[in-house]
């Protein structure tokens, strides 16, 4: 992530992709609390690039939902998971 941040502007889609991928790794390692802020930032950046109905922000949202679910925050997780799935279904 550090190298990507040094290479691209702060709100570039490659930064979002890198944050999402790192967040996924942290979730897989059982570190959802560490993944959450990275995934929130990834969603924010991706939403700035793709305003509506694109799989990139939806992907980040789904992983954010997974991170929240792993932390036992089911209600908050469900919102991100549902919206991400709806958006992915709409465009894929």
Backbone as JSON Lines, residues from 0, in Angstrom:
{"i":0,"aa":"X","n":[0.83,-1.18,0.0],"ca":[0.0,0.0,0.0],"c":[0.88,1.25,0.0]}
{"i":1,"aa":"X","n":[1.94,1.23,0.77],"ca":[2.81,2.4,0.86],"c":[3.36,2.79,-0.51]}
{"i":2,"aa":"X","n":[3.83,1.82,-1.26],"ca":[4.4,2.1,-2.58],"c":[3.34,2.64,-3.53]}
{"i":3,"aa":"X","n":[2.15,2.09,-3.47],"ca":[1.05,2.56,-4.31],"c":[0.71,4.0,-3.95]}
{"i":4,"aa":"X","n":[0.66,4.3,-2.67],"ca":[0.37,5.68,-2.24],"c":[1.44,6.65,-2.71]}
{"i":5,"aa":"X","n":[2.68,6.18,-2.78],"ca":[3.77,7.04,-3.26],"c":[3.7,7.25,-4.77]}
{"i":6,"aa":"X","n":[3.12,6.29,-5.48],"ca":[3.1,6.32,-6.94],"c":[1.91,7.06,-7.51]}
{"i":7,"aa":"X","n":[0.74,6.92,-6.88],"ca":[-0.5,7.47,-7.42],"c":[-1.05,8.59,-6.55]}
{"i":8,"aa":"X","n":[-1.89,9.46,-7.14],"ca":[-2.56,10.49,-6.35],"c":[-3.45,9.84,-5.28]}
{"i":9,"aa":"X","n":[-3.75,10.56,-4.19],"ca":[-4.48,9.97,-3.07],"c":[-5.84,9.37,-3.42]}
{"i":10,"aa":"X","n":[-6.55,9.91,-4.36],"ca":[-7.9,9.43,-4.68],"c":[-7.92,8.6,-5.96]}
{"i":11,"aa":"X","n":[-6.8,8.01,-6.31],"ca":[-6.7,7.19,-7.53],"c":[-7.27,5.8,-7.28]}
{"i":12,"aa":"X","n":[-7.87,5.22,-8.3],"ca":[-8.47,3.9,-8.18],"c":[-7.45,2.82,-7.8]}
{"i":13,"aa":"X","n":[-6.2,2.98,-8.19],"ca":[-5.17,2.0,-7.81],"c":[-4.94,2.0,-6.3]}
{"i":14,"aa":"X","n":[-5.11,3.15,-5.67],"ca":[-4.99,3.21,-4.21],"c":[-6.15,2.41,-3.59]}
{"i":15,"aa":"X","n":[-7.35,2.62,-4.12],"ca":[-8.51,1.87,-3.63],"c":[-8.3,0.36,-3.81]}
{"i":16,"aa":"X","n":[-7.84,-0.04,-4.98],"ca":[-7.6,-1.48,-5.23],"c":[-6.6,-2.05,-4.24]}
{"i":17,"aa":"X","n":[-5.52,-1.31,-4.01],"ca":[-4.49,-1.76,-3.09],"c":[-5.03,-1.89,-1.66]}
{"i":18,"aa":"X","n":[-5.82,-0.9,-1.24],"ca":[-6.42,-0.95,0.1],"c":[-7.39,-2.13,0.23]}
{"i":19,"aa":"X","n":[-8.17,-2.36,-0.81],"ca":[-9.11,-3.48,-0.8],"c":[-8.36,-4.81,-0.7]}
{"i":20,"aa":"X","n":[-7.33,-4.96,-1.49],"ca":[-6.56,-6.21,-1.46],"c":[-5.89,-6.42,-0.1]}
{"i":21,"aa":"X","n":[-5.33,-5.37,0.46],"ca":[-4.71,-5.49,1.77],"c":[-5.76,-5.8,2.84]}
{"i":22,"aa":"X","n":[-6.91,-5.15,2.73],"ca":[-8.01,-5.44,3.65],"c":[-8.44,-6.89,3.59]}
{"i":23,"aa":"X","n":[-8.52,-7.43,2.38],"ca":[-8.88,-8.85,2.2],"c":[-7.88,-9.75,2.91]}
{"i":24,"aa":"X","n":[-6.62,-9.42,2.79],"ca":[-5.57,-10.22,3.43],"c":[-5.72,-10.17,4.95]}
{"i":25,"aa":"X","n":[-5.95,-8.97,5.47],"ca":[-6.13,-8.83,6.92],"c":[-7.34,-9.6,7.42]}
{"i":26,"aa":"X","n":[-8.44,-9.58,6.66],"ca":[-9.61,-10.38,7.03],"c":[-9.25,-11.86,7.08]}
{"i":27,"aa":"X","n":[-8.55,-12.33,6.07],"ca":[-8.15,-13.74,6.01],"c":[-7.22,-14.11,7.17]}
{"i":28,"aa":"X","n":[-6.47,-13.14,7.65],"ca":[-5.56,-13.37,8.77],"c":[-6.26,-13.23,10.12]}
{"i":29,"aa":"X","n":[-7.57,-12.95,10.09],"ca":[-8.31,-12.79,11.33],"c":[-8.1,-11.44,12.0]}
{"i":30,"aa":"X","n":[-7.81,-10.41,11.2],"ca":[-7.58,-9.07,11.73],"c":[-8.58,-8.08,11.13]}
{"i":31,"aa":"X","n":[-9.88,-8.31,11.35],"ca":[-10.88,-7.46,10.73],"c":[-10.89,-6.02,11.23]}
{"i":32,"aa":"X","n":[-10.5,-5.8,12.46],"ca":[-10.47,-4.43,12.98],"c":[-9.41,-3.6,12.27]}
{"i":33,"aa":"X","n":[-8.3,-4.24,11.91],"ca":[-7.26,-3.54,11.15],"c":[-7.71,-3.31,9.71]}
{"i":34,"aa":"X","n":[-8.5,-4.22,9.17],"ca":[-8.96,-4.1,7.79],"c":[-10.02,-3.01,7.62]}
{"i":35,"aa":"X","n":[-10.82,-2.81,8.65],"ca":[-11.97,-1.91,8.52],"c":[-11.62,-0.5,8.03]}
{"i":36,"aa":"X","n":[-10.69,0.23,8.65],"ca":[-10.43,1.59,8.16],"c":[-9.87,1.62,6.74]}
{"i":37,"aa":"X","n":[-9.09,0.61,6.39],"ca":[-8.55,0.53,5.02],"c":[-9.68,0.34,4.02]}
{"i":38,"aa":"X","n":[-10.61,-0.54,4.36],"ca":[-11.73,-0.81,3.46],"c":[-12.7,0.37,3.39]}
{"i":39,"aa":"X","n":[-12.88,1.07,4.48],"ca":[-13.71,2.29,4.44],"c":[-13.1,3.31,3.48]}
{"i":40,"aa":"X","n":[-11.79,3.47,3.57],"ca":[-11.11,4.4,2.66],"c":[-11.21,3.91,1.22]}
{"i":41,"aa":"X","n":[-11.08,2.62,1.01],"ca":[-11.19,2.06,-0.34],"c":[-12.56,2.34,-0.94]}
{"i":42,"aa":"X","n":[-13.6,2.15,-0.14],"ca":[-14.97,2.42,-0.61],"c":[-15.11,3.9,-0.97]}
{"i":43,"aa":"X","n":[-14.62,4.76,-0.1],"ca":[-14.73,6.2,-0.34],"c":[-14.04,6.61,-1.64]}
{"i":44,"aa":"X","n":[-12.84,6.11,-1.85],"ca":[-12.12,6.44,-3.08],"c":[-12.85,5.89,-4.29]}
{"i":45,"aa":"X","n":[-13.24,4.62,-4.24],"ca":[-13.91,4.0,-5.37],"c":[-15.23,4.7,-5.7]}
{"i":46,"aa":"X","n":[-15.96,5.15,-4.68],"ca":[-17.21,5.89,-4.9],"c":[-16.93,7.23,-5.58]}
{"i":47,"aa":"X","n":[-15.8,7.82,-5.28],"ca":[-15.43,9.07,-5.94],"c":[-15.1,8.88,-7.4]}
{"i":48,"aa":"X","n":[-14.56,7.73,-7.74],"ca":[-14.2,7.42,-9.12],"c":[-15.42,6.9,-9.89]}
{"i":49,"aa":"X","n":[-16.17,5.99,-9.28],"ca":[-17.35,5.38,-9.9],"c":[-18.56,5.7,-9.02]}
{"i":50,"aa":"X","n":[-19.32,6.68,-9.41],"ca":[-20.41,7.17,-8.56],"c":[-21.47,6.11,-8.28]}
{"i":51,"aa":"X","n":[-21.86,5.31,-9.27],"ca":[-22.98,4.4,-9.06],"c":[-22.84,3.15,-9.93]}
{"i":52,"aa":"X","n":[-23.3,2.05,-9.37],"ca":[-23.37,0.77,-10.07],"c":[-22.1,0.41,-10.85]}
{"i":53,"aa":"X","n":[-21.06,0.16,-10.08],"ca":[-19.81,-0.35,-10.62],"c":[-19.31,-1.41,-9.64]}
{"i":54,"aa":"X","n":[-18.7,-2.45,-10.17],"ca":[-18.3,-3.56,-9.31],"c":[-17.13,-3.22,-8.39]}
{"i":55,"aa":"X","n":[-16.32,-2.23,-8.74],"ca":[-15.16,-1.91,-7.89],"c":[-15.57,-1.4,-6.5]}
{"i":56,"aa":"X","n":[-16.42,-0.37,-6.42],"ca":[-16.83,0.04,-5.07],"c":[-17.64,-1.05,-4.37]}
{"i":57,"aa":"X","n":[-18.42,-1.79,-5.14],"ca":[-19.22,-2.87,-4.55],"c":[-18.32,-3.93,-3.93]}
{"i":58,"aa":"X","n":[-17.23,-4.26,-4.62],"ca":[-16.29,-5.24,-4.08],"c":[-15.73,-4.77,-2.74]}
{"i":59,"aa":"X","n":[-15.32,-3.51,-2.69],"ca":[-14.78,-2.97,-1.44],"c":[-15.84,-2.99,-0.35]}
{"i":60,"aa":"X","n":[-17.09,-2.68,-0.7],"ca":[-18.18,-2.69,0.28],"c":[-18.41,-4.08,0.84]}
{"i":61,"aa":"X","n":[-18.36,-5.09,-0.01],"ca":[-18.58,-6.46,0.45],"c":[-17.49,-6.86,1.44]}
{"i":62,"aa":"X","n":[-16.26,-6.52,1.15],"ca":[-15.19,-6.86,2.09],"c":[-15.29,-6.05,3.37]}
{"i":63,"aa":"X","n":[-15.74,-4.8,3.28],"ca":[-15.98,-4.02,4.49],"c":[-17.07,-4.69,5.32]}
{"i":64,"aa":"X","n":[-18.11,-5.15,4.68],"ca":[-19.17,-5.88,5.38],"c":[-18.62,-7.13,6.06]}
{"i":65,"aa":"X","n":[-17.74,-7.83,5.39],"ca":[-17.13,-9.03,5.97],"c":[-16.3,-8.68,7.21]}
{"i":66,"aa":"X","n":[-15.55,-7.59,7.12],"ca":[-14.73,-7.17,8.26],"c":[-15.62,-6.81,9.45]}
{"i":67,"aa":"X","n":[-16.72,-6.13,9.19],"ca":[-17.65,-5.77,10.26],"c":[-18.31,-7.01,10.84]}
{"i":68,"aa":"X","n":[-18.7,-7.94,9.99],"ca":[-19.32,-9.18,10.46],"c":[-18.38,-9.96,11.36]}
{"i":69,"aa":"X","n":[-17.11,-10.03,10.98],"ca":[-16.13,-10.75,11.8],"c":[-15.93,-10.09,13.16]}
{"i":70,"aa":"X","n":[-16.27,-8.8,13.24],"ca":[-16.16,-8.1,14.51],"c":[-17.45,-8.19,15.33]}
{"i":71,"aa":"X","n":[-18.43,-8.93,14.81],"ca":[-19.69,-9.09,15.52],"c":[-20.65,-7.93,15.34]}
{"i":72,"aa":"X","n":[-20.44,-7.11,14.34],"ca":[-21.27,-5.94,14.08],"c":[-22.24,-6.26,12.94]}
{"i":73,"aa":"X","n":[-23.13,-7.19,13.2],"ca":[-23.99,-7.78,12.17],"c":[-24.89,-6.77,11.48]}
{"i":74,"aa":"X","n":[-25.53,-5.88,12.21],"ca":[-26.45,-4.93,11.59],"c":[-25.72,-4.01,10.61]}
{"i":75,"aa":"X","n":[-24.59,-3.49,11.04],"ca":[-23.81,-2.61,10.18],"c":[-23.25,-3.39,8.98]}
{"i":76,"aa":"X","n":[-22.8,-4.61,9.24],"ca":[-22.26,-5.46,8.17],"c":[-23.31,-5.76,7.12]}
{"i":77,"aa":"X","n":[-24.51,-6.06,7.56],"ca":[-25.59,-6.43,6.64],"c":[-25.87,-5.32,5.64]}
{"i":78,"aa":"X","n":[-25.82,-4.09,6.09],"ca":[-26.07,-2.95,5.19],"c":[-25.05,-2.92,4.06]}
{"i":79,"aa":"X","n":[-23.78,-3.07,4.38],"ca":[-22.74,-3.05,3.36],"c":[-22.8,-4.28,2.47]}
{"i":80,"aa":"X","n":[-23.06,-5.43,3.08],"ca":[-23.13,-6.67,2.3],"c":[-24.31,-6.64,1.32]}
{"i":81,"aa":"X","n":[-25.47,-6.22,1.79],"ca":[-26.66,-6.17,0.91],"c":[-26.45,-5.2,-0.25]}
{"i":82,"aa":"X","n":[-25.97,-3.99,0.07],"ca":[-25.79,-2.99,-0.98],"c":[-24.71,-3.42,-1.96]}
{"i":83,"aa":"X","n":[-23.63,-3.97,-1.47],"ca":[-22.57,-4.44,-2.36],"c":[-23.05,-5.55,-3.27]}
{"i":84,"aa":"X","n":[-23.8,-6.5,-2.71],"ca":[-24.33,-7.6,-3.52],"c":[-25.33,-7.09,-4.55]}
{"i":85,"aa":"X","n":[-26.2,-6.16,-4.14],"ca":[-27.16,-5.59,-5.07],"c":[-26.46,-4.93,-6.25]}
{"i":86,"aa":"X","n":[-25.43,-4.17,-5.93],"ca":[-24.7,-3.46,-6.97],"c":[-23.94,-4.43,-7.89]}
{"i":87,"aa":"X","n":[-23.31,-5.43,-7.3],"ca":[-22.61,-6.43,-8.13],"c":[-23.58,-7.14,-9.06]}
{"i":88,"aa":"X","n":[-24.73,-7.53,-8.52],"ca":[-25.74,-8.2,-9.35],"c":[-26.23,-7.3,-10.49]}
{"i":89,"aa":"X","n":[-26.28,-6.01,-10.24],"ca":[-26.77,-5.07,-11.25],"c":[-25.77,-4.91,-12.41]}
{"i":90,"aa":"X","n":[-24.49,-5.08,-12.13],"ca":[-23.5,-4.78,-13.17],"c":[-22.71,-5.99,-13.69]}
{"i":91,"aa":"X","n":[-22.75,-7.1,-12.98],"ca":[-21.96,-8.26,-13.43],"c":[-22.86,-9.32,-14.07]}
